C-alpha cells in the first residue's frame, strides 16, 4: 500500500510508520486521517494531546463520530477536551465506500482548536478530574450529583439557575460553556472528603484500649 501511494501522489512525503510514535510538526498544520476503527480512541487521545495543529478531519466509525461530536449528549472524553476544541460531525460515509467493506458505516469527525480556550491550559488536569468525578459521581440529576460532591446546595442552585441547567439534567447534556462555568464553581467550592464532613490535616492516631 505504501509503494502504491508513493507512485500515485506528487509533492508529498510518504512515511511508513506507526502514528503512535510519529513526531508531528512543531508548526501550525492540519491533520487528516482515516483512523483504524479498532485503534480510534488511543489515536484520538494522542491527537488531542498534541500541540501546534489547528484543525483535524478524521474518518472514524459512525457511532464514534456521533458521540465525539456530542450528538445526543457528550461523552466524558468529549467534555474533558471541550474547553480547548470544537467538535463537529460532517457527514456519514457508507461502509460500501471502503475496500474491503467494514461491518459499520464511517463518519467524518471535525475538530478545531479554539482560538480562546474556555479554561486555561494550565488547569487542564484539574478540569479533567472534575469532569470524570461528575460523570461517575453518585446522584440522580446534576443538582444531586453536585450537592453530594460540594455540599452548598444554595450555591449549586444558583449555579444551575445562572447557567440555565435543569436540576434533573444529566452530565452528558451540559454544553462546553456550562462545563467551563462548572469548573469556576469547583474552584470556589472544594469537594467534600469521602465519608462526609471535614477531615483534619494531621494523621489520626489509634485510640488506646
C-alpha positions in Angstrom: 0.0 0.0 0.0 2.9 2.4 0.8 4.5 1.7 -2.5 1.3 2.2 -4.4 0.6 5.5 -2.6 4.1 6.8 -3.4 3.5 6.2 -7.1 0.2 8.0 -7.0 1.0 11.2 -5.1 3.1 14.1 -6.1 5.0 16.7 -3.9 4.1 14.6 -0.9 6.4 12.8 1.5 5.0 9.3 2.3 6.2 7.9 5.7 5.7 4.3 6.6 5.5 4.4 10.4 3.3 3.9 13.5 1.3 7.1 14.2 1.6 6.4 17.9 5.3 7.2 17.7 5.4 9.6 14.8 6.7 13.1 15.6 4.1 15.7 14.5 5.3 19.0 13.1 6.0 21.8 15.5 4.5 24.4 13.3 0.8 25.1 12.5 -0.7 22.2 10.5 -3.9 20.3 9.7 -4.4 16.6 10.5 -6.4 14.5 8.0 -6.7 10.8 8.8 -8.6 7.6 8.2 -8.2 6.0 11.7 -8.3 2.3 12.1 -11.6 1.6 13.9 -10.0 -0.7 16.5 -7.4 1.9 17.4 -9.5 5.1 17.2 -9.6 6.0 20.9 -5.9 5.8 21.5 -5.0 7.7 18.3 -7.7 10.3 19.0 -6.3 10.9 22.5 -2.8 11.4 21.0 -4.2 13.9 18.5 -6.0 15.9 21.2 -2.9 16.0 23.5 -0.6 17.2 20.6 0.2 20.9 20.1 0.5 23.1 17.0 -2.2 21.6 14.8 -5.2 23.9 14.1 -7.8 21.6 12.5 -8.4 17.8 12.2 -10.6 15.9 9.8 -10.8 12.2 10.9 -12.7 9.3 9.4 -13.9 7.1 12.2 -16.7 4.7 13.0 -20.1 6.5 12.6 -21.3 6.0 16.1 -17.9 7.1 17.5 -18.1 10.3 15.3 -21.6 11.0 16.7 -20.6 10.5 20.3 -17.4 12.6 20.0 -19.4 15.4 18.3 -21.9 15.4 21.2 -24.9 14.3 19.1 -27.5 13.2 21.6 -25.2 14.2 24.5 -21.5 14.4 25.0 -19.3 11.6 26.2 -16.9 12.1 29.1 -14.0 12.2 26.7 -15.6 15.0 24.6 -16.4 17.0 27.7 -12.9 16.7 29.0 -11.5 18.3 25.9 -14.3 20.7 25.0 -12.7 23.9 26.5 -9.9 23.7 24.0 -11.6 22.1 20.9 -14.8 22.4 19.0 -16.1 19.0 17.7 -18.4 18.6 14.7 -20.0 15.9 12.6 -19.6 16.5 8.9 -21.2 13.5 7.2 -21.8 9.8 7.2 -19.6 7.6 5.0 -21.3 4.3 4.0 -19.4 1.0 4.5 -19.6 0.4 0.8 -17.1 3.3 0.3 -14.4 1.2 1.9 -12.4 -1.7 0.4 -12.8 -4.2 2.0 -16.1 -3.1 3.4 -16.3 -3.0 7.3 -19.4 -4.1 9.2 -20.4 -0.5 10.1 -20.5 2.9 8.4 -17.9 5.6 8.9 -18.3 9.2 9.8 -16.2 12.4 9.3 -15.4 14.0 12.6 -14.1 17.6 12.5 -12.1 19.1 15.3 -11.0 22.8 15.5 -8.7 24.2 18.2 -10.3 27.1 19.9 -8.6 30.5 19.5 -9.6 31.4 23.0 -9.8 28.4 25.4 -12.8 28.3 27.8 -10.5 27.0 30.6 -6.8 27.9 31.0 -4.5 25.2 29.6 -2.7 25.2 33.0 -5.9 24.0 34.6 -6.4 21.0 32.2 -5.7 18.3 34.8 -8.0 19.8 37.4 -10.7 20.3 34.9 -10.4 16.7 33.5 -10.7 15.3 37.0 -13.8 17.4 37.7 -15.5 16.1 34.5 -14.6 12.5 35.5 -15.9 13.0 39.0 -19.2 14.5 37.8 -19.8 11.8 35.1 -19.1 8.9 37.6 -20.4 10.5 40.8 -23.4 9.2 42.7 -26.7 11.0 42.4 -29.8 11.5 40.3 -29.5 14.5 38.1 -26.9 17.2 38.1 -28.2 19.0 41.2 -27.9 15.9 43.3 -24.5 15.0 41.9 -23.0 18.5 42.6 -24.6 18.8 46.0 -23.2 15.4 47.0 -19.8 16.5 45.8 -19.6 20.0 47.1 -22.4 20.4 49.6 -23.5 24.1 49.5 -26.9 23.3 48.0 -27.7 27.0 47.7 -24.6 27.8 45.7 -25.3 24.8 43.5 -28.8 26.0 43.0 -27.6 29.5 42.0 -25.2 28.0 39.5 -27.9 25.9 37.9 -30.1 29.0 37.5 -27.4 31.3 36.3 -26.3 28.8 33.6 -29.8 27.6 32.6 -29.2 24.0 33.7 -32.3 22.0 34.8 -31.7 20.3 38.2 -32.6 16.9 36.8 -30.3 17.2 33.8 -27.6 14.5 33.2 -23.9 15.4 32.9 -23.9 14.4 29.2 -26.3 17.3 28.2 -24.1 20.1 29.6 -22.6 22.3 26.9 -18.9 23.3 26.7 -19.5 26.7 28.2 -21.6 25.2 31.1 -18.7 22.8 31.8 -16.3 25.7 31.9 -18.6 27.6 34.3 -18.8 24.5 36.5 -15.0 24.5 36.7 -15.2 28.0 38.0 -17.7 26.9 40.7 -15.5 23.9 41.6 -12.6 26.2 42.3 -14.8 28.2 44.7 -16.3 25.1 46.4 -13.8 22.4 47.4 -15.1 18.9 47.1 -16.2 17.1 50.2 -14.0 14.4 51.6 -15.2 10.9 51.2 -17.3 9.9 54.2 -18.7 13.4 54.6 -17.6 16.2 56.9 -14.3 17.9 57.1 -11.2 15.9 57.9 -8.3 17.3 59.9 -5.0 17.7 58.1 -3.0 15.6 60.6 -2.9 11.8 60.6 -5.3 10.3 63.2 -3.8 8.2 66.0 -5.3 5.0 67.1 -7.2 5.1 70.4 -5.8 3.3 73.4 -7.9 0.5 74.8 
